[in-house]
Amino acid sequence: MSKQVKQFHELISQNPSLVEKLKSASDRDNFVELTVQLGAEYGYSFTSTEVEVYINQNMLTLMRQFS
């Protein structure tokens, strides 16, 4: 799992505006793309594959946060 994705998720957890942006994703693919894009805007570097792995490993937590 990417340490960068985990660190970005921690940032998201403390930033309601990022949560709202990610909640606007229309589907999982869009959510992944948006996560990579926003991560880059905040200085993180990870791929969509790394985001997918993180999602798969943390599904329950993410569902609670973004539902």
All heavy atoms as TSV, in Angstrom:
chain	resi	resn	atom	element	x	y	z
A	1	MET	N	N	0.841	-1.183	0.000
A	1	MET	CA	C	0.000	0.000	0.000
A	1	MET	C	C	0.885	1.244	0.000
A	1	MET	O	O	1.912	1.285	0.653
A	1	MET	CB	C	-0.899	-0.021	1.230
A	1	MET	CG	C	-1.687	1.256	1.415
A	1	MET	SD	S	-2.783	1.257	2.842
A	1	MET	CE	C	-1.670	0.925	4.172
A	2	SER	N	N	0.459	2.218	-0.727
A	2	SER	CA	C	1.219	3.445	-0.839
A	2	SER	C	C	1.104	4.295	0.432
A	2	SER	O	O	0.004	4.614	0.891
A	2	SER	CB	C	0.700	4.263	-2.027
A	2	SER	OG	O	1.246	5.562	-2.010
A	3	LYS	N	N	2.233	4.654	0.960
A	3	LYS	CA	C	2.271	5.528	2.129
A	3	LYS	C	C	1.677	6.898	1.774
A	3	LYS	O	O	1.014	7.522	2.600
A	3	LYS	CB	C	3.725	5.663	2.593
A	3	LYS	CG	C	3.905	6.373	3.896
A	3	LYS	CD	C	5.365	6.336	4.301
A	3	LYS	CE	C	5.549	6.926	5.679
A	3	LYS	NZ	N	6.956	6.891	6.081
A	4	GLN	N	N	1.900	7.332	0.549
A	4	GLN	CA	C	1.379	8.621	0.095
A	4	GLN	C	C	-0.157	8.633	0.094
A	4	GLN	O	O	-0.771	9.618	0.490
A	4	GLN	CB	C	1.900	8.941	-1.309
A	4	GLN	CG	C	3.382	9.190	-1.387
A	4	GLN	CD	C	3.716	10.658	-1.242
A	4	GLN	OE1	O	3.095	11.498	-1.857
A	4	GLN	NE2	N	4.698	10.949	-0.411
A	5	VAL	N	N	-0.766	7.538	-0.347
A	5	VAL	CA	C	-2.233	7.465	-0.367
A	5	VAL	C	C	-2.753	7.521	1.066
A	5	VAL	O	O	-3.713	8.242	1.355
A	5	VAL	CB	C	-2.733	6.187	-1.078
A	5	VAL	CG1	C	-4.250	6.092	-1.008
A	5	VAL	CG2	C	-2.271	6.147	-2.525
A	6	LYS	N	N	-2.122	6.790	1.960
A	6	LYS	CA	C	-2.543	6.793	3.371
A	6	LYS	C	C	-2.422	8.195	3.959
A	6	LYS	O	O	-3.332	8.671	4.649
A	6	LYS	CB	C	-1.706	5.798	4.170
A	6	LYS	CG	C	-2.136	5.669	5.613
A	6	LYS	CD	C	-1.291	4.600	6.298
A	6	LYS	CE	C	-1.720	4.207	7.619
A	6	LYS	NZ	N	-2.017	4.763	8.708
A	7	GLN	N	N	-1.333	8.872	3.684
A	7	GLN	CA	C	-1.136	10.226	4.194
A	7	GLN	C	C	-2.182	11.181	3.615
A	7	GLN	O	O	-2.710	12.034	4.333
A	7	GLN	CB	C	0.275	10.724	3.871
A	7	GLN	CG	C	1.346	10.029	4.663
A	7	GLN	CD	C	2.749	10.398	4.206
A	7	GLN	OE1	O	2.960	10.893	3.108
A	7	GLN	NE2	N	3.724	10.150	5.066
A	8	PHE	N	N	-2.495	11.025	2.341
A	8	PHE	CA	C	-3.508	11.876	1.727
A	8	PHE	C	C	-4.877	11.590	2.346
A	8	PHE	O	O	-5.650	12.518	2.601
A	8	PHE	CB	C	-3.535	11.691	0.208
A	8	PHE	CG	C	-4.482	12.639	-0.485
A	8	PHE	CD1	C	-4.354	14.000	-0.336
A	8	PHE	CD2	C	-5.506	12.154	-1.277
A	8	PHE	CE1	C	-5.235	14.882	-0.966
A	8	PHE	CE2	C	-6.392	13.011	-1.905
A	8	PHE	CZ	C	-6.251	14.383	-1.747
A	9	HIS	N	N	-5.180	10.340	2.612
A	9	HIS	CA	C	-6.452	10.005	3.256
A	9	HIS	C	C	-6.545	10.662	4.633
A	9	HIS	O	O	-7.598	11.158	5.027
A	9	HIS	CB	C	-6.637	8.499	3.354
A	9	HIS	CG	C	-7.955	8.123	3.943
A	9	HIS	ND1	N	-8.081	7.152	4.889
A	9	HIS	CD2	C	-9.216	8.615	3.741
A	9	HIS	CE1	C	-9.354	7.068	5.252
A	9	HIS	NE2	N	-10.051	7.938	4.569
A	10	GLU	N	N	-5.444	10.688	5.370
A	10	GLU	CA	C	-5.431	11.357	6.669
A	10	GLU	C	C	-5.716	12.851	6.512
A	10	GLU	O	O	-6.453	13.432	7.308
A	10	GLU	CB	C	-4.100	11.113	7.384
A	10	GLU	CG	C	-3.940	9.672	7.837
A	10	GLU	CD	C	-2.534	9.321	8.304
A	10	GLU	OE1	O	-1.654	10.209	8.350
A	10	GLU	OE2	O	-2.315	8.136	8.617
A	11	LEU	N	N	-5.155	13.473	5.477
A	11	LEU	CA	C	-5.426	14.883	5.196
A	11	LEU	C	C	-6.901	15.085	4.859
A	11	LEU	O	O	-7.553	16.011	5.365
A	11	LEU	CB	C	-4.555	15.381	4.039
A	11	LEU	CG	C	-4.853	16.795	3.544
A	11	LEU	CD1	C	-4.432	17.825	4.592
A	11	LEU	CD2	C	-4.156	17.063	2.226
A	12	ILE	N	N	-7.445	14.221	4.025
A	12	ILE	CA	C	-8.862	14.306	3.643
A	12	ILE	C	C	-9.747	14.239	4.880
A	12	ILE	O	O	-10.713	14.991	5.002
A	12	ILE	CB	C	-9.241	13.168	2.669
A	12	ILE	CG1	C	-8.556	13.358	1.325
A	12	ILE	CG2	C	-10.752	13.069	2.492
A	12	ILE	CD1	C	-8.633	12.145	0.421
A	13	SER	N	N	-9.405	13.359	5.796
A	13	SER	CA	C	-10.202	13.163	7.005
A	13	SER	C	C	-10.303	14.442	7.842
A	13	SER	O	O	-11.248	14.608	8.603
A	13	SER	CB	C	-9.607	12.049	7.861
A	13	SER	OG	O	-9.636	10.834	7.151
A	14	GLN	N	N	-9.353	15.340	7.677
A	14	GLN	CA	C	-9.327	16.582	8.441
A	14	GLN	C	C	-9.788	17.782	7.610
A	14	GLN	O	O	-9.736	18.912	8.089
A	14	GLN	CB	C	-7.906	16.841	8.950
A	14	GLN	CG	C	-7.393	15.746	9.856
A	14	GLN	CD	C	-5.912	15.870	10.135
A	14	GLN	OE1	O	-5.271	16.847	9.789
A	14	GLN	NE2	N	-5.349	14.857	10.772
A	15	ASN	N	N	-10.232	17.529	6.380
A	15	ASN	CA	C	-10.578	18.625	5.483
A	15	ASN	C	C	-11.956	18.386	4.849
A	15	ASN	O	O	-12.067	17.699	3.835
A	15	ASN	CB	C	-9.494	18.738	4.401
A	15	ASN	CG	C	-9.633	19.959	3.539
A	15	ASN	OD1	O	-10.741	20.411	3.257
A	15	ASN	ND2	N	-8.511	20.487	3.089
A	16	PRO	N	N	-13.003	18.957	5.443
A	16	PRO	CA	C	-14.365	18.730	4.941
A	16	PRO	C	C	-14.569	19.122	3.473
A	16	PRO	O	O	-15.353	18.484	2.777
A	16	PRO	CB	C	-15.239	19.593	5.856
A	16	PRO	CG	C	-14.426	19.784	7.097
A	16	PRO	CD	C	-13.005	19.787	6.643
A	17	SER	N	N	-13.859	20.123	2.986
A	17	SER	CA	C	-14.039	20.509	1.582
A	17	SER	C	C	-13.525	19.425	0.638
A	17	SER	O	O	-14.110	19.186	-0.427
A	17	SER	CB	C	-13.374	21.855	1.280
A	17	SER	OG	O	-11.980	21.764	1.364
A	18	LEU	N	N	-12.449	18.731	1.017
A	18	LEU	CA	C	-11.959	17.612	0.206
A	18	LEU	C	C	-12.941	16.448	0.244
A	18	LEU	O	O	-13.181	15.804	-0.777
A	18	LEU	CB	C	-10.582	17.143	0.687
A	18	LEU	CG	C	-9.395	18.006	0.299
A	18	LEU	CD1	C	-8.118	17.493	0.956
A	18	LEU	CD2	C	-9.228	18.050	-1.205
A	19	VAL	N	N	-13.517	16.196	1.408
A	19	VAL	CA	C	-14.516	15.138	1.521
A	19	VAL	C	C	-15.674	15.432	0.566
A	19	VAL	O	O	-16.124	14.552	-0.173
A	19	VAL	CB	C	-15.026	14.992	2.977
A	19	VAL	CG1	C	-16.210	14.036	3.040
A	19	VAL	CG2	C	-13.911	14.503	3.885
A	20	GLU	N	N	-16.148	16.668	0.554
A	20	GLU	CA	C	-17.271	17.033	-0.309
A	20	GLU	C	C	-16.908	16.888	-1.790
A	20	GLU	O	O	-17.718	16.428	-2.590
A	20	GLU	CB	C	-17.752	18.455	-0.006
A	20	GLU	CG	C	-18.473	18.566	1.316
A	20	GLU	CD	C	-19.625	17.582	1.471
A	20	GLU	OE1	O	-20.454	17.464	0.546
A	20	GLU	OE2	O	-19.685	16.912	2.523
A	21	LYS	N	N	-15.688	17.279	-2.154
A	21	LYS	CA	C	-15.258	17.124	-3.553
A	21	LYS	C	C	-15.272	15.651	-3.954
A	21	LYS	O	O	-15.732	15.302	-5.039
A	21	LYS	CB	C	-13.857	17.707	-3.753
A	21	LYS	CG	C	-13.824	19.205	-3.778
A	21	LYS	CD	C	-12.409	19.718	-3.977
A	21	LYS	CE	C	-12.369	21.229	-3.900
A	21	LYS	NZ	N	-11.004	21.755	-4.050
A	22	LEU	N	N	-14.777	14.793	-3.087
A	22	LEU	CA	C	-14.725	13.373	-3.407
A	22	LEU	C	C	-16.105	12.731	-3.389
A	22	LEU	O	O	-16.361	11.801	-4.141
A	22	LEU	CB	C	-13.757	12.651	-2.468
A	22	LEU	CG	C	-12.284	12.968	-2.756
A	22	LEU	CD1	C	-11.397	12.525	-1.606
A	22	LEU	CD2	C	-11.835	12.330	-4.059
A	23	LYS	N	N	-16.996	13.246	-2.561
A	23	LYS	CA	C	-18.367	12.730	-2.545
A	23	LYS	C	C	-19.086	13.009	-3.862
A	23	LYS	O	O	-20.053	12.342	-4.199
A	23	LYS	CB	C	-19.166	13.354	-1.393
A	23	LYS	CG	C	-18.913	12.718	-0.061
A	23	LYS	CD	C	-19.827	13.333	0.994
A	23	LYS	CE	C	-19.681	12.659	2.324
A	23	LYS	NZ	N	-20.590	13.251	3.338
A	24	SER	N	N	-18.600	14.009	-4.596
A	24	SER	CA	C	-19.246	14.367	-5.863
A	24	SER	C	C	-18.898	13.402	-7.003
A	24	SER	O	O	-19.470	13.495	-8.087
A	24	SER	CB	C	-18.852	15.786	-6.274
A	24	SER	OG	O	-17.506	15.824	-6.716
A	25	ALA	N	N	-17.981	12.491	-6.759
A	25	ALA	CA	C	-17.589	11.522	-7.797
A	25	ALA	C	C	-18.800	10.697	-8.220
A	25	ALA	O	O	-19.570	10.233	-7.382
A	25	ALA	CB	C	-16.480	10.619	-7.284
A	26	SER	N	N	-18.943	10.516	-9.510
A	26	SER	CA	C	-20.114	9.828	-10.050
A	26	SER	C	C	-20.038	8.309	-9.918
A	26	SER	O	O	-21.062	7.632	-9.878
A	26	SER	CB	C	-20.320	10.213	-11.513
A	26	SER	OG	O	-19.164	9.899	-12.266
A	27	ASP	N	N	-18.826	7.771	-9.864
A	27	ASP	CA	C	-18.644	6.327	-9.726
A	27	ASP	C	C	-17.237	6.056	-9.195
A	27	ASP	O	O	-16.475	6.988	-8.942
A	27	ASP	CB	C	-18.892	5.607	-11.057
A	27	ASP	CG	C	-18.001	6.092	-12.190
A	27	ASP	OD1	O	-16.879	6.597	-11.919
A	27	ASP	OD2	O	-18.401	5.978	-13.354
A	28	ARG	N	N	-16.920	4.786	-9.033
A	28	ARG	CA	C	-15.622	4.426	-8.454
A	28	ARG	C	C	-14.453	4.914	-9.316
A	28	ARG	O	O	-13.473	5.433	-8.795
A	28	ARG	CB	C	-15.549	2.908	-8.245
A	28	ARG	CG	C	-14.262	2.469	-7.566
A	28	ARG	CD	C	-14.247	0.983	-7.330
A	28	ARG	NE	N	-12.956	0.531	-6.863
A	28	ARG	CZ	C	-12.782	-0.266	-5.823
A	28	ARG	NH1	N	-13.813	-0.694	-5.147
A	28	ARG	NH2	N	-11.574	-0.633	-5.466
A	29	ASP	N	N	-14.550	4.737	-10.627
A	29	ASP	CA	C	-13.465	5.185	-11.508
A	29	ASP	C	C	-13.237	6.683	-11.384
A	29	ASP	O	O	-12.099	7.149	-11.316
A	29	ASP	CB	C	-13.753	4.823	-12.965
A	29	ASP	CG	C	-13.642	3.331	-13.235
A	29	ASP	OD1	O	-12.989	2.614	-12.446
A	29	ASP	OD2	O	-14.208	2.874	-14.249
A	30	ASN	N	N	-14.331	7.433	-11.339
A	30	ASN	CA	C	-14.240	8.886	-11.192
A	30	ASN	C	C	-13.648	9.241	-9.827
A	30	ASN	O	O	-12.833	10.161	-9.714
A	30	ASN	CB	C	-15.617	9.515	-11.387
A	30	ASN	CG	C	-15.579	11.017	-11.341
A	30	ASN	OD1	O	-16.113	11.610	-10.403
A	30	ASN	ND2	N	-14.962	11.626	-12.339
A	31	PHE	N	N	-14.031	8.504	-8.795
A	31	PHE	CA	C	-13.496	8.711	-7.441
A	31	PHE	C	C	-11.976	8.515	-7.436
A	31	PHE	O	O	-11.236	9.321	-6.877
A	31	PHE	CB	C	-14.164	7.742	-6.456
A	31	PHE	CG	C	-13.699	7.888	-5.037
A	31	PHE	CD1	C	-14.281	8.809	-4.194
A	31	PHE	CD2	C	-12.679	7.083	-4.550
A	31	PHE	CE1	C	-13.851	8.942	-2.878
A	31	PHE	CE2	C	-12.245	7.202	-3.239
A	31	PHE	CZ	C	-12.833	8.137	-2.397
A	32	VAL	N	N	-11.518	7.452	-8.086
A	32	VAL	CA	C	-10.084	7.158	-8.145
A	32	VAL	C	C	-9.354	8.265	-8.899
A	32	VAL	O	O	-8.327	8.775	-8.436
A	32	VAL	CB	C	-9.824	5.775	-8.787
A	32	VAL	CG1	C	-8.348	5.558	-9.068
A	32	VAL	CG2	C	-10.366	4.667	-7.900
A	33	GLU	N	N	-9.871	8.657	-10.058
A	33	GLU	CA	C	-9.240	9.724	-10.846
A	33	GLU	C	C	-9.180	11.026	-10.064
A	33	GLU	O	O	-8.157	11.722	-10.068
A	33	GLU	CB	C	-10.025	9.953	-12.141
A	33	GLU	CG	C	-9.903	8.838	-13.150
A	33	GLU	CD	C	-10.804	9.069	-14.362
A	33	GLU	OE1	O	-11.067	10.237	-14.703
A	33	GLU	OE2	O	-11.242	8.073	-14.957
A	34	LEU	N	N	-10.274	11.354	-9.399
A	34	LEU	CA	C	-10.333	12.581	-8.609
A	34	LEU	C	C	-9.359	12.537	-7.439
A	34	LEU	O	O	-8.708	13.540	-7.118
A	34	LEU	CB	C	-11.769	12.792	-8.122
A	34	LEU	CG	C	-12.120	14.123	-7.488
A	34	LEU	CD1	C	-11.772	15.291	-8.409
A	34	LEU	CD2	C	-13.607	14.157	-7.153
A	35	THR	N	N	-9.217	11.379	-6.821
A	35	THR	CA	C	-8.273	11.225	-5.717
A	35	THR	C	C	-6.842	11.460	-6.192
A	35	THR	O	O	-6.077	12.180	-5.532
A	35	THR	CB	C	-8.401	9.828	-5.080
A	35	THR	OG1	O	-9.740	9.670	-4.587
A	35	THR	CG2	C	-7.414	9.635	-3.939
A	36	VAL	N	N	-6.488	10.894	-7.333
A	36	VAL	CA	C	-5.134	11.092	-7.888
A	36	VAL	C	C	-4.915	12.576	-8.207
A	36	VAL	O	O	-3.872	13.153	-7.873
A	36	VAL	CB	C	-4.911	10.217	-9.141
A	36	VAL	CG1	C	-3.589	10.558	-9.820
A	36	VAL	CG2	C	-4.945	8.738	-8.763
A	37	GLN	N	N	-5.909	13.199	-8.823
A	37	GLN	CA	C	-5.808	14.611	-9.203
A	37	GLN	C	C	-5.673	15.513	-7.965
A	37	GLN	O	O	-4.777	16.363	-7.917
A	37	GLN	CB	C	-7.041	15.013	-9.995
A	37	GLN	CG	C	-7.090	16.480	-10.352
A	37	GLN	CD	C	-8.442	16.873	-10.975
A	37	GLN	OE1	O	-9.208	16.030	-11.404
A	37	GLN	NE2	N	-8.700	18.155	-10.999
A	38	LEU	N	N	-6.548	15.326	-6.984
A	38	LEU	CA	C	-6.486	16.149	-5.777
A	38	LEU	C	C	-5.201	15.887	-4.998
A	38	LEU	O	O	-4.607	16.819	-4.442
A	38	LEU	CB	C	-7.711	15.888	-4.897
A	38	LEU	CG	C	-9.033	16.404	-5.428
A	38	LEU	CD1	C	-10.195	15.894	-4.572
A	38	LEU	CD2	C	-9.045	17.930	-5.475
A	39	GLY	N	N	-4.789	14.633	-4.954
A	39	GLY	CA	C	-3.530	14.308	-4.287
A	39	GLY	C	C	-2.372	15.075	-4.889
A	39	GLY	O	O	-1.546	15.656	-4.170
A	40	ALA	N	N	-2.322	15.120	-6.205
A	40	ALA	CA	C	-1.252	15.850	-6.897
A	40	ALA	C	C	-1.311	17.336	-6.566
A	40	ALA	O	O	-0.267	17.980	-6.358
A	40	ALA	CB	C	-1.350	15.630	-8.396
A	41	GLU	N	N	-2.522	17.890	-6.488
A	41	GLU	CA	C	-2.681	19.312	-6.153
A	41	GLU	C	C	-2.152	19.622	-4.756
A	41	GLU	O	O	-1.724	20.743	-4.494
A	41	GLU	CB	C	-4.152	19.721	-6.250
A	41	GLU	CG	C	-4.669	19.774	-7.662
A	41	GLU	CD	C	-6.157	20.085	-7.735
A	41	GLU	OE1	O	-6.731	20.573	-6.737
A	41	GLU	OE2	O	-6.748	19.844	-8.814
A	42	TYR	N	N	-2.176	18.638	-3.885
A	42	TYR	CA	C	-1.695	18.819	-2.515
A	42	TYR	C	C	-0.273	18.284	-2.315
A	42	TYR	O	O	0.190	18.143	-1.191
A	42	TYR	CB	C	-2.662	18.159	-1.522
A	42	TYR	CG	C	-3.882	19.004	-1.266
A	42	TYR	CD1	C	-4.958	18.987	-2.155
A	42	TYR	CD2	C	-3.972	19.833	-0.156
A	42	TYR	CE1	C	-6.084	19.768	-1.946
A	42	TYR	CE2	C	-5.087	20.623	0.068
A	42	TYR	CZ	C	-6.144	20.586	-0.825
A	42	TYR	OH	O	-7.250	21.375	-0.618
A	43	GLY	N	N	0.406	17.956	-3.408
A	43	GLY	CA	C	1.807	17.568	-3.342
A	43	GLY	C	C	2.076	16.086	-3.135
A	43	GLY	O	O	3.206	15.690	-2.851
A	44	TYR	N	N	1.054	15.251	-3.287
A	44	TYR	CA	C	1.232	13.805	-3.141
A	44	TYR	C	C	1.410	13.182	-4.522
A	44	TYR	O	O	0.929	13.705	-5.516
A	44	TYR	CB	C	0.026	13.175	-2.435
A	44	TYR	CG	C	-0.118	13.642	-1.009
A	44	TYR	CD1	C	-0.877	14.772	-0.702
A	44	TYR	CD2	C	0.512	12.974	0.034
A	44	TYR	CE1	C	-0.999	15.213	0.609
A	44	TYR	CE2	C	0.394	13.407	1.343
A	44	TYR	CZ	C	-0.363	14.526	1.618
A	44	TYR	OH	O	-0.482	14.969	2.915
A	45	SER	N	N	2.093	12.055	-4.546
A	45	SER	CA	C	2.338	11.374	-5.813
A	45	SER	C	C	1.996	9.897	-5.670
A	45	SER	O	O	2.686	9.160	-4.958
A	45	SER	CB	C	3.805	11.537	-6.207
A	45	SER	OG	O	4.061	10.831	-7.397
A	46	PHE	N	N	0.892	9.497	-6.323
A	46	PHE	CA	C	0.497	8.098	-6.336
A	46	PHE	C	C	-0.321	7.841	-7.589
A	46	PHE	O	O	-0.802	8.767	-8.230
A	46	PHE	CB	C	-0.270	7.705	-5.063
A	46	PHE	CG	C	-1.318	8.690	-4.629
A	46	PHE	CD1	C	-2.549	8.759	-5.252
A	46	PHE	CD2	C	-1.066	9.558	-3.575
A	46	PHE	CE1	C	-3.516	9.661	-4.845
A	46	PHE	CE2	C	-2.031	10.467	-3.157
A	46	PHE	CZ	C	-3.262	10.517	-3.801
A	47	THR	N	N	-0.438	6.583	-7.924
A	47	THR	CA	C	-1.134	6.187	-9.148
A	47	THR	C	C	-2.563	5.738	-8.838
A	47	THR	O	O	-2.913	5.479	-7.678
A	47	THR	CB	C	-0.406	5.022	-9.835
A	47	THR	OG1	O	-0.511	3.872	-8.977
A	47	THR	CG2	C	1.052	5.347	-10.111
A	48	SER	N	N	-3.346	5.611	-9.886
A	48	SER	CA	C	-4.707	5.105	-9.715
A	48	SER	C	C	-4.685	3.672	-9.186
A	48	SER	O	O	-5.546	3.288	-8.393
A	48	SER	CB	C	-5.497	5.199	-11.029
A	48	SER	OG	O	-4.857	4.485	-12.044
A	49	THR	N	N	-3.705	2.891	-9.572
A	49	THR	CA	C	-3.582	1.519	-9.063
A	49	THR	C	C	-3.348	1.522	-7.555
A	49	THR	O	O	-3.945	0.720	-6.830
A	49	THR	CB	C	-2.439	0.774	-9.782
A	49	THR	OG1	O	-2.713	0.764	-11.184
A	49	THR	CG2	C	-2.290	-0.645	-9.269
A	50	GLU	N	N	-2.517	2.425	-7.086
A	50	GLU	CA	C	-2.265	2.521	-5.644
A	50	GLU	C	C	-3.539	2.928	-4.894
A	50	GLU	O	O	-3.807	2.427	-3.801
A	50	GLU	CB	C	-1.141	3.521	-5.360
A	50	GLU	CG	C	0.215	3.028	-5.802
A	50	GLU	CD	C	1.290	4.092	-5.723
A	50	GLU	OE1	O	1.110	5.183	-6.312
A	50	GLU	OE2	O	2.305	3.831	-5.047
A	51	VAL	N	N	-4.320	3.808	-5.492
A	51	VAL	CA	C	-5.593	4.205	-4.880
A	51	VAL	C	C	-6.543	3.013	-4.834
A	51	VAL	O	O	-7.195	2.771	-3.818
A	51	VAL	CB	C	-6.230	5.397	-5.630
A	51	VAL	CG1	C	-7.621	5.709	-5.082
A	51	VAL	CG2	C	-5.339	6.632	-5.551
A	52	GLU	N	N	-6.606	2.250	-5.915
A	52	GLU	CA	C	-7.469	1.058	-5.958
A	52	GLU	C	C	-7.090	0.071	-4.855
A	52	GLU	O	O	-7.960	-0.480	-4.174
A	52	GLU	CB	C	-7.380	0.365	-7.323
A	52	GLU	CG	C	-8.062	1.100	-8.443
A	52	GLU	CD	C	-9.572	0.932	-8.450
A	52	GLU	OE1	O	-10.131	0.207	-7.610
A	52	GLU	OE2	O	-10.199	1.554	-9.314
A	53	VAL	N	N	-5.803	-0.173	-4.672
A	53	VAL	CA	C	-5.339	-1.090	-3.626
A	53	VAL	C	C	-5.757	-0.555	-2.260
A	53	VAL	O	O	-6.270	-1.301	-1.423
A	53	VAL	CB	C	-3.804	-1.291	-3.699
A	53	VAL	CG1	C	-3.275	-2.004	-2.465
A	53	VAL	CG2	C	-3.430	-2.051	-4.961
A	54	TYR	N	N	-5.580	0.732	-2.042
A	54	TYR	CA	C	-5.955	1.343	-0.762
A	54	TYR	C	C	-7.462	1.200	-0.527
A	54	TYR	O	O	-7.893	0.866	0.576
A	54	TYR	CB	C	-5.538	2.812	-0.727
A	54	TYR	CG	C	-5.732	3.445	0.630
A	54	TYR	CD1	C	-4.774	3.282	1.626
A	54	TYR	CD2	C	-6.871	4.175	0.931
A	54	TYR	CE1	C	-4.957	3.838	2.884
A	54	TYR	CE2	C	-7.059	4.733	2.183
A	54	TYR	CZ	C	-6.096	4.566	3.148
A	54	TYR	OH	O	-6.275	5.116	4.398
A	55	ILE	N	N	-8.246	1.458	-1.554
A	55	ILE	CA	C	-9.703	1.318	-1.440
A	55	ILE	C	C	-10.058	-0.122	-1.062
A	55	ILE	O	O	-10.860	-0.352	-0.158
A	55	ILE	CB	C	-10.407	1.723	-2.753
A	55	ILE	CG1	C	-10.317	3.234	-2.952
A	55	ILE	CG2	C	-11.862	1.264	-2.759
A	55	ILE	CD1	C	-10.777	3.705	-4.327
A	56	ASN	N	N	-9.481	-1.072	-1.752
A	56	ASN	CA	C	-9.785	-2.480	-1.481
A	56	ASN	C	C	-9.423	-2.881	-0.051
A	56	ASN	O	O	-10.114	-3.696	0.558
A	56	ASN	CB	C	-9.084	-3.389	-2.485
A	56	ASN	CG	C	-9.666	-3.270	-3.873
A	56	ASN	OD1	O	-10.805	-2.879	-4.058
A	56	ASN	ND2	N	-8.868	-3.592	-4.871
A	57	GLN	N	N	-8.366	-2.303	0.490
A	57	GLN	CA	C	-7.918	-2.650	1.833
A	57	GLN	C	C	-8.672	-1.884	2.919
A	57	GLN	O	O	-8.632	-2.266	4.081
A	57	GLN	CB	C	-6.413	-2.404	1.971
A	57	GLN	CG	C	-5.590	-3.346	1.135
A	57	GLN	CD	C	-4.101	-3.055	1.206
A	57	GLN	OE1	O	-3.675	-1.997	1.652
A	57	GLN	NE2	N	-3.303	-3.996	0.738
A	58	ASN	N	N	-9.347	-0.796	2.549
A	58	ASN	CA	C	-9.991	0.073	3.532
A	58	ASN	C	C	-11.443	0.381	3.173
A	58	ASN	O	O	-11.965	1.440	3.499
A	58	ASN	CB	C	-9.205	1.386	3.649
A	58	ASN	CG	C	-7.808	1.160	4.166
A	58	ASN	OD1	O	-7.595	1.028	5.348
A	58	ASN	ND2	N	-6.846	1.096	3.255
A	59	MET	N	N	-12.089	-0.555	2.508
A	59	MET	CA	C	-13.431	-0.326	1.973
A	59	MET	C	C	-14.436	0.151	3.020
A	59	MET	O	O	-15.150	1.119	2.812
A	59	MET	CB	C	-13.948	-1.591	1.287
A	59	MET	CG	C	-15.308	-1.421	0.646
A	59	MET	SD	S	-15.328	-0.241	-0.703
A	59	MET	CE	C	-14.556	-1.203	-1.979
A	60	LEU	N	N	-14.494	-0.509	4.147
A	60	LEU	CA	C	-15.491	-0.170	5.158
A	60	LEU	C	C	-15.295	1.254	5.674
A	60	LEU	O	O	-16.253	2.029	5.773
A	60	LEU	CB	C	-15.445	-1.175	6.310
A	60	LEU	CG	C	-16.542	-1.067	7.348
A	60	LEU	CD1	C	-17.916	-1.153	6.693
A	60	LEU	CD2	C	-16.389	-2.160	8.389
A	61	THR	N	N	-14.082	1.625	5.985
A	61	THR	CA	C	-13.786	2.973	6.464
A	61	THR	C	C	-14.168	4.013	5.431
A	61	THR	O	O	-14.802	5.023	5.754
A	61	THR	CB	C	-12.279	3.096	6.794
A	61	THR	OG1	O	-11.946	2.151	7.810
A	61	THR	CG2	C	-11.927	4.501	7.248
A	62	LEU	N	N	-13.814	3.766	4.192
A	62	LEU	CA	C	-14.106	4.719	3.126
A	62	LEU	C	C	-15.612	4.829	2.853
A	62	LEU	O	O	-16.118	5.930	2.609
A	62	LEU	CB	C	-13.361	4.334	1.851
A	62	LEU	CG	C	-11.830	4.435	1.962
A	62	LEU	CD1	C	-11.166	3.776	0.778
A	62	LEU	CD2	C	-11.393	5.880	2.083
A	63	MET	N	N	-16.308	3.728	2.932
A	63	MET	CA	C	-17.761	3.758	2.720
A	63	MET	C	C	-18.430	4.622	3.783
A	63	MET	O	O	-19.326	5.398	3.486
A	63	MET	CB	C	-18.333	2.347	2.725
A	63	MET	CG	C	-18.012	1.582	1.462
A	63	MET	SD	S	-18.565	-0.136	1.509
A	63	MET	CE	C	-20.332	0.075	1.558
A	64	ARG	N	N	-17.976	4.495	4.998
A	64	ARG	CA	C	-18.539	5.322	6.074
A	64	ARG	C	C	-18.235	6.799	5.852
A	64	ARG	O	O	-19.074	7.657	6.105
A	64	ARG	CB	C	-17.971	4.889	7.428
A	64	ARG	CG	C	-18.499	3.570	7.900
A	64	ARG	CD	C	-17.923	3.214	9.251
A	64	ARG	NE	N	-18.398	1.916	9.689
A	64	ARG	CZ	C	-17.685	1.072	10.391
A	64	ARG	NH1	N	-16.445	1.371	10.750
A	64	ARG	NH2	N	-18.185	-0.090	10.757
A	65	GLN	N	N	-17.042	7.103	5.405
A	65	GLN	CA	C	-16.619	8.482	5.244
A	65	GLN	C	C	-17.281	9.169	4.068
A	65	GLN	O	O	-17.601	10.353	4.139
A	65	GLN	CB	C	-15.100	8.544	5.084
A	65	GLN	CG	C	-14.555	9.948	5.052
A	65	GLN	CD	C	-13.035	9.973	5.091
A	65	GLN	OE1	O	-12.376	8.959	4.891
A	65	GLN	NE2	N	-12.493	11.131	5.359
A	66	PHE	N	N	-17.518	8.450	2.985
A	66	PHE	CA	C	-17.983	9.086	1.762
A	66	PHE	C	C	-19.410	8.740	1.392
A	66	PHE	O	O	-19.858	9.048	0.297
A	66	PHE	CB	C	-17.038	8.761	0.603
A	66	PHE	CG	C	-15.672	9.342	0.818
A	66	PHE	CD1	C	-14.614	8.531	1.174
A	66	PHE	CD2	C	-15.459	10.709	0.712
A	66	PHE	CE1	C	-13.355	9.070	1.406
A	66	PHE	CE2	C	-14.208	11.249	0.936
A	66	PHE	CZ	C	-13.155	10.438	1.291
A	67	SER	N	N	-20.158	8.127	2.286
A	67	SER	CA	C	-21.553	7.817	1.958
A	67	SER	C	C	-22.490	8.862	2.537
A	67	SER	O	O	-22.141	9.662	3.327
A	67	SER	CB	C	-21.932	6.441	2.465
A	67	SER	OG	O	-21.822	6.385	3.872
